[in-house]
Amino acid sequence: MKIFSLSSVTLTSVESKRLSSNIIETRTKNKLTTTQDLVSCIEFLVPQKVKNQFLARVFQSIRIEVNQELNALVEFLNQLPKILKNEGVVSIITYHSLEDRLVKNFFKTGNCKGDLEKDFFGNISKPFDLVNKKPIVPNDAEIKLNPRARSAKLRSAKKRK
């Protein structure tokens, strides 16, 4: 488990180790067959007022790992320079910081790590130019209509000639 922060609670590495070891210990005694089984084995680790946020993050992290979502995104991003025509525009909506960091780094530098690569002559080689310097985020009216949009960020880039 990674360290993450909620509005009023930060999960430290010690707490995340307690969380994961508690899940492992519970699994050795009983099968975790439902989401409620998982919730019941970890809910005592978090204050009641941030319980829903905490559990949402836990389930999100499990989903991301099980589905290998970040690996799929990296694979897609690495294929973009080959499949996009010159001056073609790509737009990607991200919903959490892990995805957004990968997309931002790729659009700025041409790789997901964010390292600037230089050619033989020392010129920075990057396949894309940013369409917008900052991501487009939903305004208050959009969030009111669709609360799930609150974390969305739209980034666009144009492939260089």
C-alpha atoms as one frame of an Amber mdcrd trajectory, in Angstrom:
protein
   0.000   0.000   0.000   1.191   3.480  -0.795   1.158   6.433   1.546  -1.809
   8.679   0.851  -3.504  11.663   2.389  -7.150  12.303   3.112  -8.557  15.709
   3.937  -7.901  15.309   7.660  -5.976  12.028   7.924  -2.697  10.980   6.364
  -1.966   7.286   6.131   1.689   6.826   6.995   3.827   3.920   5.912   3.479
   2.399   9.402  -0.316   2.580   9.180  -0.353   1.212   5.632   1.790  -1.719
   6.797  -0.687  -2.326   9.620  -3.509  -2.222   7.092  -1.890  -4.689   4.687
  -0.687  -7.023   7.441  -4.175  -7.032   8.951  -5.674  -7.996   5.574  -3.105
 -10.780   5.164  -3.684 -12.050   8.699  -7.459 -12.059   8.210  -7.084 -13.913
   4.890  -5.094 -16.688   6.546  -7.913 -17.294   9.035 -10.959 -16.719   6.814
 -11.574 -16.204   3.122 -12.378 -12.659   2.107 -15.194 -13.327  -0.343 -17.146
 -10.075  -0.218 -16.304  -6.422  -0.058 -17.962  -6.316   3.358 -15.467  -8.944
   4.580 -12.633  -6.645   3.549 -14.295  -3.594   5.089 -14.880  -5.347   8.398
 -11.233  -6.386   8.715  -9.848  -2.846   8.192 -12.517  -0.359   9.268 -11.276
  -0.147  12.871  -8.000   1.345  11.587  -9.534   4.659  10.520 -11.499   7.399
  12.310 -15.242   7.281  11.662 -15.442  10.776  10.122 -13.203   9.841   7.144
 -14.242   6.202   6.860 -15.891   6.481   3.431 -12.978   8.399   1.892 -10.513
   5.948   3.370 -12.368   2.877   2.116 -12.808   4.448  -1.330  -9.025   4.890
  -1.562  -8.400   1.314  -0.446 -10.777  -0.094  -3.056  -9.364   2.242  -5.708
  -5.813   1.086  -5.015  -6.868  -2.567  -5.178  -8.701  -1.974  -8.479  -5.720
  -0.154  -9.991  -3.352  -2.965  -9.034  -5.606  -5.885 -10.015  -6.463  -4.365
 -13.406  -2.892  -3.169 -14.012  -4.385   0.198 -15.008  -1.161   2.198 -14.748
   0.761  -0.331 -16.853  -1.964  -0.177 -19.513  -1.775   3.631 -19.511   2.028
   3.605 -19.858   1.786   1.119 -22.730  -0.808   3.314 -24.464   1.257   6.479
 -23.986   4.385   4.808 -25.374   2.462   3.870 -28.545   1.114   7.392 -29.132
   4.109   8.818 -31.047   3.909   5.900 -33.492   0.162   5.923 -34.123  -0.608
   9.661 -34.087  -0.127  11.608 -37.329   2.112  14.669 -37.405   0.270  17.633
 -35.875  -2.398  15.238 -34.581  -3.923  16.155 -31.236  -4.488  13.739 -28.372
  -6.619  14.522 -25.318  -6.687  12.413 -22.174  -8.934  12.743 -19.126  -7.416
  11.548 -15.864  -9.248  10.958 -12.610  -6.484  10.629 -10.031  -2.981  11.903
  -9.463  -1.187   8.666 -10.385  -2.660   8.732 -13.891  -2.305  12.486 -14.223
   1.393  12.492 -13.347   2.114   9.868 -16.028   0.190  11.796 -18.704   1.690
  15.157 -17.697   5.248  13.816 -17.758   4.713  12.069 -21.078   3.284  15.138
 -22.781   6.081  17.364 -21.441   9.060  15.073 -22.009   8.036  12.126 -24.180
   8.426   9.583 -21.380   6.454   8.735 -18.267   9.347   9.311 -15.874   9.581
  12.981 -16.830  13.282  12.830 -17.767  14.249  15.154 -20.603  16.034  13.247
 -23.345  18.566  14.936 -25.603  19.790  13.946 -29.022  23.447  13.659 -30.059
  23.722  17.459 -30.438  22.208  18.228 -27.024  18.818  19.308 -28.378  15.854
  18.300 -26.253  13.820  15.723 -28.127  10.182  15.511 -27.202   7.435  14.316
 -29.501   4.629  16.614 -28.272   3.808  20.263 -27.687   1.286  21.075 -24.990
  -2.007  22.497 -26.242  -2.728  24.013 -22.813  -0.076  24.678 -20.210  -2.394
  23.697 -17.370  -5.045  20.971 -17.394  -8.683  21.861 -17.942 -10.704  21.100
 -14.822 -14.463  21.222 -14.260 -16.021  24.386 -12.876 -18.377  24.484  -9.896
 -21.487  24.227 -12.098 -20.166  21.069 -13.800 -19.271  19.510 -10.450 -22.735
  20.315  -9.111 -24.295  18.511 -12.107 -21.855  15.604 -11.874 -19.984  15.265
  -8.550 -17.782  12.496 -10.000 -16.218  15.075 -12.315 -14.557  16.892  -9.402
 -11.232  15.115  -9.843 -11.169  15.057 -13.659  -8.339  16.772 -15.527  -8.189
  17.106 -19.306  -4.741  17.368 -20.880  -4.102  17.773 -24.589  -0.956  17.650
 -26.671  -0.106  18.020 -30.346   2.406  15.773 -32.062   5.341  17.641 -33.569
   6.185  17.408 -37.267
